[in-house]
Amino acid sequence: MSLWESILAALDSLRANLFRTALTMLGISIGVAAVIVLIAMGEGTKSYISNEFYSLGTNLIIVQPGRTETKSPLGPPPGAANRDLTIQDVRALERHGTLLSAVSPLMMGSATISIAGRQRDVMVLGTDDSLPSILSIGMANGRFYSENDSFAGRRVCTIGWVVKEELFGDANPIGSIVRVARSEFRVIGVMEKKGTSLGMDFDDIIFMPVRAYQKLFDQSALFGIRAKARSQEDLDAAVDQSRKILTRMHHGEEDFTMVDQEAMLSTMGSILDTLSYILAGIAAISLVVGGIGIMNILLVSVTERTREVGLRMAVGARRRDILKQFVTESVVLGFLGGALGIAAGLAGNAALGMLSDKFQPAVSAGTVAFAAGFSIVLGLLFGVYPAWRAAALDPILALRRE
């Protein structure tokens, strides 16, 4: 019997018990669909996080006060530093950081902004004129404060789009005086819409010169420093150079944590890869359960078709023909179940992708091929024993079976 004839015979046999066949394929289909969806979600999550990081600018270097021995993408917890980062540290990086294109101090807090009886609680960032270029933030209207504004600590501010909409509506806010905490600031610009990135809503923020922030909140220590390397090729060297500069500023003590964008992405990628493998392994368990279902249904089929096997042997079928017939049925079950599972998995990923513009599950041809191949291999492995049982039947005893 040729391979094609074996496949046709297997399809005829499976059609004879259509409902049972469908239930058997269901286990394989669920497993394949789960593997495809979970792996695609893992890849989609990695892509989403990468886009979120790069939306904050490229070649980014983050400096936080306090030293951590482990490479955490978040740095040390606030308040964990023995020594603060200061404006002088920023100036040292600007003077001696030849591999840096921009350096900016960062101070962060919250306050109430109000005008004409309308008010809103917002996040306040104290920084200088370099931050927009570091974080790739543009202006929708007006301007960001200048280097002179930053140096003099003028009480000017730029506001996020949400702040503008909540306080001014359709009116032009440029030139308006707003009260932030206990001081008055002049609005000189509105930031372009950027949305939420890594949990921070950049449209619901006020930016003000760092010296004005220090006076307003009576603080001197920086929340952190953000810098940008000249190029991707210079990133590692820029990190090393910046570390040496700050270590000298801190009298030879490295009491700060410095991480770059690529290191953070690498750490997050490793975590997500491990999580994806675990989830795929859990999903593969349902595939194995489906394979056990194939074995079970074929063992039942061998019992039910004992007389048929005996007749085939009596008219000249060899044991290997019987073996091939039942193995083919098992592989066909695995293949059909895998095909249905692939269709279900792709449909599930498409449905998930419609829920969000930013998060899109990433289905690769390799993932589909792996799931399909795994389902076929399972069909083969779990079909061998029932096929061997069928081929080992004694023709005479099989013919006597009623």
Secondary structure, DSSP 8 states (H G I E B T S, - for coil): --HHHHHHHHHHHHHHTHHHHHHHHHHHHHHHHHHHHHHHHHHHHHHHHHHHHHHT-SSEEEEEES--SS--TT-S-TT--SS---HHHHHHHHHH-TTEEEEEEEEEEEEEEEETTEEEEEEEEEE-TTHHHHHT--EEEE----HHHHHHT-SEEEE-HHHHHHHHTTS--TT-EEEETTEEEEEEEEE----EETTEETTSEEEEEHHHHHHHHT--S-SEEEEEESSSTTHHHHHHHHHHHHHHHTTT---EEEEEHHHHHHHHHHHHHHHHHHHHHHHHHHHHHHHHHHHHHHHHHHHHTHHHHHHHHHTT--HHHHHHHHHHHHHHHHHHHHHHHHHHHHHHHHHHHTT-SS------HHHHHHHHHHHHHHHHHHHHHHHHHHHTS-HHHHHH--
